[in-house]
Amino acid sequence: MGTTITPQLVDFVDTVSAVRRYSSGTSRRLRTCQEERWGLRVECPTPEDPFYDSEVTWLLPGINVRLTQQRPRSRHARSGPSVLTAARITREGTMWRTTDLLLGLSSAPGCAARIVRSEEFAAAVAGRVLRNGDADLALRTVHKTLEELSYYRHDLSAWLTGHHVFEVWPPF
């Protein structure tokens, strides 16, 4: 069975209207949409997901990373791992554009980070969904981030502090 090639996902966040538009054509009003000196912090409700209430995302354009954590619906449920996705992030005025580069890391507290979506990434490269420059950026970003996380003993908060992001992750 072959890997299905996912089209490149592009999201737009308008910080004035606090709306996130997806490449599928759908849009969502954000619970949180706040520009920070290090990037953008958003929280998007996920009403269609039976297990998670919302998705918290931090866009870190200086290091080409989108950091995501899903918040469980039940306060007794355990949080899943944080996902660090290689992304091309640009900002034009009040509009932030994020292009998913289809390769990332999964990081759970107390565990070593692991590379995720590598089959999808490889299929996208082979199918020319990802341009060579984007594929190279994804590989460099993920490997550099994994190396840095190893240096910080896979502690995301310490790694973020090393990038001058002093807020608590995952956010409560």
Secondary structure, 3 states (H helix, E strand, C coil): CCCCCCCCCEEEEECCCCEEECCCCCEEECCEEEEECCEEEEEEECCCCCCEEEEEEEEEHHHCEEEEEEEECCCCCCCCCEEEEEEEEEEECCEEEEEEEEEEEEECCCCCCEEECHHHHHHHHHCCCCCHHHHHHHHHHHHHHHHHHHHCCCCHHHHHHHCCCCCCCCCC
